[in-house]
Amino acid sequence: QVQLVESGGGLVQAGGSLRLSCAASGRTFSSYNMGWFRQAPGKEREFVSNIRRSGYTYYADSVKGRFTISRDNAKNTVYLQMNSLKPEDTAVYYCAGTYSSVSYYSVDEYDYWGQGTQVTVSS
């Protein structure tokens, strides 16, 4: 069992930056592929980014070039550095973990989820 706890959300002006953190419990963090998803009011949860066990990364087109995912296995933590934020990035951001390597962009592939952290970008 893995527990995930996100932090780092908040209110920021458009063009600003935030760094989200996701701390994981357990001794097998390095074995997981980790993802970030987000959900805006009235919308479905959507893929943002994924980092494999190997360190390989994936991004949604909407955040490519602005967001950077990274992981520190020694600290059992995954990060999402968000730069050049836009009002449309406003959402609750969720950290998720999975052993699966098939569909990194699919909500259904992830076994463990955090409680979410709110990111609000004002115009």
Residue pairs with C-beta under 8 A, 6 or more apart in sequence:
1 26
1 112
2 24
2 25
2 26
2 28
2 29
2 32
2 97
2 111
2 112
3 24
3 25
3 26
3 112
4 22
4 23
4 24
4 25
4 95
4 96
4 97
4 112
4 113
4 114
5 22
5 23
5 114
5 115
6 20
6 21
6 22
6 93
6 94
6 95
6 114
6 115
6 116
6 117
7 20
7 21
7 22
7 23
7 117
8 18
8 19
8 20
8 21
8 117
9 18
9 20
9 93
9 117
9 118
9 119
10 18
10 118
10 119
10 120
11 120
11 121
11 122
12 18
12 85
12 119
12 120
12 121
12 122
13 121
13 122
14 85
14 86
14 87
14 121
14 122
14 123
15 84
15 85
16 85
16 121
17 81
17 82
17 83
17 84
17 85
18 82
18 85
18 119
19 79
19 80
19 81
19 82
20 36
20 79
20 80
20 82
20 93
20 95
20 117
20 119
21 77
21 78
21 79
22 34
22 36
22 77
22 78
22 79
22 80
22 95
22 114
23 75
23 76
23 77
24 32
24 34
24 76
24 77
24 78
24 97
25 76
26 76
29 73
29 76
29 97
30 53
30 73
31 53
31 99
32 53
32 97
32 98
32 99
32 112
33 50
33 51
33 52
33 53
33 97
33 98
33 99
33 100
33 101
33 104
34 50
34 51
34 69
34 71
34 78
34 95
34 96
34 97
35 47
35 48
35 49
35 50
35 51
35 95
35 96
35 97
35 98
35 104
35 110
36 48
36 49
36 50
36 69
36 78
36 80
36 93
36 94
36 95
36 96
37 45
37 46
37 47
37 48
37 93
37 94
37 96
37 107
38 45
38 46
38 48
38 89
38 91
38 92
38 93
38 94
38 119
39 45
39 46
39 91
39 92
39 94
39 116
40 90
40 91
40 92
43 91
45 94
45 107
46 60
47 60
47 104
47 105
47 106
47 107
48 59
48 60
48 63
48 67
48 80
48 93
49 57
49 58
49 59
49 60
49 63
49 67
49 69
49 80
50 57
50 58
50 69
50 104
50 105
51 57
51 58
51 69
51 70
51 71
51 78
52 101
52 104
55 71
57 69
58 104
58 105
59 67
59 69
60 105
62 88
63 82
63 89
66 82
66 83
66 84
66 85
67 80
67 81
67 82
67 83
68 80
68 81
68 83
69 78
69 79
69 80
69 81
70 78
70 79
70 81
71 77
71 78
71 79
72 78
72 79
78 95
80 93
82 89
82 119
85 119
85 121
86 121
87 121
87 122
87 123
88 121
89 119
89 121
90 119
90 120
90 121
91 118
91 119
92 116
92 117
92 118
92 119
93 116
93 117
93 118
93 119
94 113
94 114
94 115
94 116
95 113
95 114
96 107
96 110
96 112
96 113
96 114
97 110
97 111
97 112
98 109
98 110
98 111
98 112
99 111
100 109
100 110
100 111
102 109
103 109
